């Protein structure tokens, strides 16, 4: 009789566990997409605050910490669901989150205070109505999983649940710190390396995602065509807010300016800050850069660093660096044509969506495999 009951429950058990794995992978994907670009998530959080009349209430550094915590929490919760550990708490938290987010995204869809919810970072852009539909679907899944959580089949023994928490947390922290100190390991934005700005910005029709990109001189003359049509190399020192720019790399910026002066390359600062801020910054930096002005949004989109460095050649983005990784004198020992700095980076198999996915999935599989092997040995 007991076997017959278990057999009758098998379809329901398959349904419940399929739902929780799908939920888990979705949460992990959402968290990883945010972790790829924590600064982008910080900017999105700031957009929400301004949309609801609370702009300026939090420092950028506080928002960045919140962005990292949000990404890490989603990844960890998704890992719990995927592996089937802490089923009671994780199923409740997911149901609670979706119960809050679903009506909230309905409000976003109706009022449209922000155009993109940012739930999947820049990896997948959804309209607010698409986001609401997605959340309704996930809410249904979370209800099924929570109500029938007793049917969840964990992939490992309870005494080793802690390993999931430790490993996922360490991987997430290392991954996010690398994407903050450097640049995002994957670039889903319009201004990625290899983009022909001359074609996208000056061409007809313009790329809709780049319509707000224009470079103005101190007299507010549009010099975008002049800069992008330069057939040689041009370094752009990009700083959306020069007053908040990091100062750790000032010596490297000064050295790079001297390098450009020696070899005849153009190096230009680009910011949305005012002329007085530019004057003060150049005095501190010691590099007599010519500065152009641009709206902050395309500058924030172009490079997730303040300041950041972009190298153009023939209007094409050849490379980008965060301020902590600006090329040093040891690297800049010859003309750009003769050193790797002046060439577009070769494809890196570790900088692909599959590699990022495996970075988080493989540790989970290893923990589960070790647990199974220990079970066989015992």
C-alpha positions in Angstrom: 0.0 0.0 0.0 2.8 2.4 0.9 4.6 1.6 -2.4 1.4 2.4 -4.2 1.1 5.8 -2.5 4.7 6.6 -3.3 4.1 5.6 -6.9 1.1 7.9 -7.1 3.1 10.8 -5.7 5.9 10.3 -8.3 4.5 12.7 -10.9 3.9 15.4 -8.2 7.4 14.9 -6.9 8.9 15.3 -10.4 6.8 18.5 -10.8 7.9 20.0 -7.5 11.6 19.2 -8.0 11.5 20.4 -11.6 10.0 23.7 -10.4 12.5 24.2 -7.6 15.5 23.5 -10.0 14.0 26.0 -12.5 13.5 28.5 -9.7 17.0 27.9 -8.4 18.7 28.3 -11.8 16.7 31.5 -12.5 17.7 33.1 -9.2 21.3 32.0 -9.8 21.2 33.5 -13.3 19.7 36.8 -12.0 22.4 37.0 -9.3 25.3 36.2 -11.5 24.1 38.8 -14.1 24.2 41.4 -11.4 27.5 40.1 -10.0 29.1 40.5 -13.5 28.5 44.2 -13.3 28.0 45.3 -9.7 28.5 49.0 -10.6 25.7 48.7 -13.2 23.5 47.2 -10.5 24.5 50.2 -8.2 23.5 52.6 -11.0 20.1 50.8 -11.4 19.5 51.0 -7.6 20.2 54.7 -7.8 17.7 55.0 -10.7 15.1 53.5 -8.5 15.8 55.9 -5.7 15.5 58.9 -8.0 12.3 57.5 -9.6 10.7 57.3 -6.2 11.9 60.7 -5.0 14.7 59.4 -2.8 17.7 60.3 -4.9 20.8 61.2 -3.0 19.7 59.5 0.1 22.6 56.9 -0.1 26.2 57.2 -1.0 27.4 55.4 -4.2 29.6 53.3 -2.0 26.6 52.2 0.1 24.6 51.4 -3.0 27.6 49.4 -4.4 27.6 47.3 -1.2 23.9 46.8 -1.4 24.3 45.7 -5.1 26.9 43.1 -4.1 24.7 41.8 -1.2 21.7 41.6 -3.5 23.7 39.7 -6.2 25.3 37.4 -3.6 21.9 36.7 -1.9 20.3 35.7 -5.2 23.1 33.4 -6.1 23.2 31.7 -2.7 19.4 31.3 -2.6 19.4 29.9 -6.1 22.1 27.5 -5.2 20.1 26.3 -2.2 17.1 25.6 -4.4 19.1 24.0 -7.2 20.8 21.5 -4.9 17.7 21.1 -2.7 19.2 22.2 0.6 17.6 24.2 3.4 14.3 23.5 1.5 12.0 24.9 4.2 13.7 28.3 4.5 14.7 28.7 0.9 11.2 27.9 -0.4 9.7 30.4 2.1 12.1 33.1 1.1 11.5 32.7 -2.6 7.8 32.8 -2.1 8.1 35.9 0.0 10.3 37.6 -2.5 8.1 36.8 -5.4 5.0 37.9 -3.4 6.6 41.3 -3.0 8.1 41.7 -6.5 5.1 40.6 -8.5 2.8 43.5 -7.4 5.8 45.8 -7.5 6.6 45.0 -11.1 2.9 45.4 -11.9 3.2 48.9 -10.6 6.3 49.5 -12.7 4.5 48.2 -15.8 1.6 50.5 -15.3 3.5 53.7 -14.2 6.8 53.0 -15.9 9.0 55.0 -13.5 12.1 53.1 -14.9 12.3 51.5 -18.3 14.1 48.4 -17.3 13.9 46.6 -14.0 17.5 45.5 -14.1 16.6 42.0 -12.8 19.0 40.3 -15.2 21.5 43.2 -15.4 22.5 44.1 -19.0 22.5 40.4 -20.0 18.8 40.3 -20.7 16.8 43.5 -21.1 13.1 43.1 -20.4 10.3 45.6 -20.6 8.3 46.2 -17.4 5.4 44.2 -18.8 7.7 41.3 -19.7 9.2 41.4 -16.2 5.7 41.3 -14.7 4.8 38.3 -16.8 8.0 36.5 -15.8 7.4 37.2 -12.1 3.8 35.9 -12.3 5.2 32.6 -13.7 7.9 32.5 -11.0 5.3 33.2 -8.3 3.3 30.2 -9.4 6.4 28.0 -9.3 7.3 29.3 -5.9 3.8 28.5 -4.6 4.1 24.9 -5.8 7.5 24.5 -4.3 6.5 26.0 -0.9 3.2 24.1 -0.6 4.8 20.8 -1.5 8.3 21.4 0.0 8.1 18.1 1.8 8.6 16.4 -1.6 11.8 18.2 -2.4 14.6 15.7 -2.9 18.0 17.1 -1.8 21.1 16.2 -3.9 23.2 15.8 -0.7 23.1 14.9 2.9 22.0 17.5 5.5 25.3 17.4 7.5 27.1 18.9 4.5 24.7 21.7 3.7 27.2 24.2 5.1 29.6 23.4 2.3 27.2 25.0 -0.2 27.1 28.2 1.8 30.8 28.5 2.2 31.8 27.7 -1.4 29.2 29.8 -3.1 29.9 32.7 -0.9 33.6 32.6 -1.5 33.2 32.2 -5.3 30.7 35.1 -5.4 32.9 37.4 -3.4 36.0 36.7 -5.5 34.0 37.1 -8.7 32.5 40.4 -7.7 35.7 42.0 -6.4 37.4 41.2 -9.6 34.6 42.8 -11.6 34.8 45.9 -9.4 38.6 46.4 -9.3 38.9 45.6 -13.0 36.1 45.8 -15.5 33.1 43.3 -15.9 34.3 40.0 -17.2 31.5 40.1 -19.7 30.4 43.3 -21.4 26.8 43.3 -22.6 26.6 47.1 -23.1 26.7 49.1 -26.4 30.3 50.4 -25.9 32.0 47.0 -25.8 35.5 46.4 -27.2 35.3 46.1 -31.0 32.4 48.6 -31.4 32.8 50.9 -34.3 31.7 54.2 -32.7 32.2 56.1 -36.0 29.6 53.8 -37.7 27.3 53.5 -34.7 27.3 57.2 -33.6 27.9 59.0 -36.9 26.3 56.6 -39.3 22.8 56.9 -40.6 20.7 55.7 -38.9 22.4 56.1 -35.5 22.4 53.2 -33.0 19.4 54.1 -30.8 21.4 53.0 -27.7 24.0 55.7 -28.5 22.0 58.7 -29.5 23.0 60.5 -26.3 26.8 60.1 -27.1 28.2 63.5 -28.2 31.5 65.2 -27.3 31.5 68.9 -26.7 34.4 71.2 -26.3 34.6 74.1 -23.7 32.6 76.4 -26.1 29.9 73.7 -26.4 30.8 72.9 -30.0 30.1 69.3 -31.1 33.5 67.7 -31.9 32.3 64.1 -31.9 33.0 63.6 -35.6 36.5 65.1 -35.3 37.4 62.6 -32.5 35.9 59.5 -34.0 37.3 60.2 -37.4 40.9 60.3 -36.2 42.6 57.5 -38.1 45.2 57.0 -35.4 45.1 56.1 -31.7 43.2 58.2 -29.2 43.1 57.6 -25.5 39.9 58.7 -23.7 40.2 59.2 -20.0 36.5 58.8 -19.1 35.1 60.1 -15.8 31.3 60.6 -15.5 31.9 62.6 -12.3 35.4 63.9 -12.1 34.9 65.2 -8.5 34.4 61.6 -7.4 37.2 60.1 -9.5 39.6 57.8 -7.8 43.1 59.2 -7.3 45.1 56.0 -6.9 46.1 56.0 -10.5 47.1 59.6 -11.0 50.8 58.8 -11.4 49.9 56.2 -14.1 47.7 58.8 -15.9 50.6 61.3 -15.8 53.0 58.7 -17.2 50.5 57.8 -19.9 50.1 61.4 -20.9 53.9 61.7 -21.2 53.9 58.5 -23.3 51.3 59.9 -25.6 53.1 63.2 -25.9 56.4 61.4 -26.8 54.9 59.1 -29.5 52.3 61.7 -30.9 49.1 60.0 -29.7 46.1 62.0 -28.6 44.9 61.7 -25.0 41.7 63.4 -24.1 39.6 63.6 -20.9 35.9 63.2 -21.1 33.5 64.1 -18.3 30.1 65.4 -17.4 31.5 67.6 -14.6 31.9 71.4 -14.9 35.0 73.3 -16.1 36.0 74.3 -12.5 36.1 70.7 -11.4 38.2 69.9 -14.5 40.7 72.7 -13.6 41.1 71.4 -10.1 41.6 67.9 -11.2 44.2 68.7 -13.8 46.2 70.6 -11.2 46.2 67.6 -8.9 47.0 65.1 -11.7 49.8 67.2 -13.3 48.7 66.1 -16.8 47.6 69.0 -19.0 44.8 67.0 -20.6 42.3 68.6 -23.0 38.9 67.8 -21.6 35.6 67.3 -23.6 32.2 67.1 -22.1 29.5 64.5 -22.5 26.3 63.4 -20.7 27.0 61.1 -17.8 24.9 58.2 -18.9 26.9 57.2 -22.0 30.1 57.7 -20.0 28.8 55.4 -17.2 27.8 52.9 -19.9 31.1 53.0 -21.7 33.4 52.0 -18.9 32.4 50.9 -15.3 35.2 52.8 -13.6 35.7 56.4 -12.5 38.0 57.2 -14.1 38.4 54.6 -16.8 40.5 54.5 -19.9 39.3 53.7 -23.4 41.6 53.3 -26.5 40.2 54.2 -29.9 41.7 53.6 -33.3 39.8 54.7 -36.5 36.8 55.2 -34.2 36.8 51.6 -33.0 37.1 50.7 -29.3 40.3 48.7 -29.2 40.6 48.2 -25.4 39.3 49.4 -22.0 40.9 49.6 -18.6 39.8 50.4 -15.1 41.8 53.1 -13.3 43.5 50.5 -11.2 44.8 48.7 -14.3 45.9 51.5 -16.5 49.0 50.4 -18.5 52.3 51.2 -16.7 55.7 52.3 -17.9 56.9 48.7 -17.9 54.3 47.9 -20.6 54.5 51.2 -22.6 58.0 50.7 -23.9 57.3 51.0 -27.6 54.8 52.5 -30.1 51.2 51.1 -29.7 51.5 49.4 -33.1 54.3 47.2 -31.6 52.9 46.2 -28.2 49.7 44.3 -27.1 48.2 47.4 -25.6 47.5 48.8 -29.1 45.8 45.6 -30.3 42.3 44.3 -29.6 42.5 41.5 -27.0 42.3 38.0 -28.4 39.2 36.0 -27.4 39.6 34.6 -23.9 37.8 31.3 -23.3 37.5 32.3 -19.6 35.5 35.4 -20.5 32.5 33.7 -22.0 29.0 33.1 -20.6 29.7 29.4 -20.4 32.8 29.9 -18.5 31.1 32.2 -16.0 28.2 29.7 -15.6 30.7 26.9 -15.0 32.5 29.0 -12.4 29.4 28.7 -10.2 28.0 25.4 -11.3 31.2 23.3 -11.1 31.7 23.9 -7.4 28.1 22.8 -6.7 28.6 19.6 -8.7 31.9 18.9 -7.0 30.3 19.2 -3.5 27.4 17.0 -4.6 29.8 14.4 -6.1 32.0 14.4 -3.0 28.9 13.9 -0.9 27.8 10.9 -3.0 31.3 9.3 -3.0 31.5 9.6 0.8 28.1 8.0 1.0 29.3 5.0 -1.1 32.4 4.6 1.0 30.5 4.7 4.2 
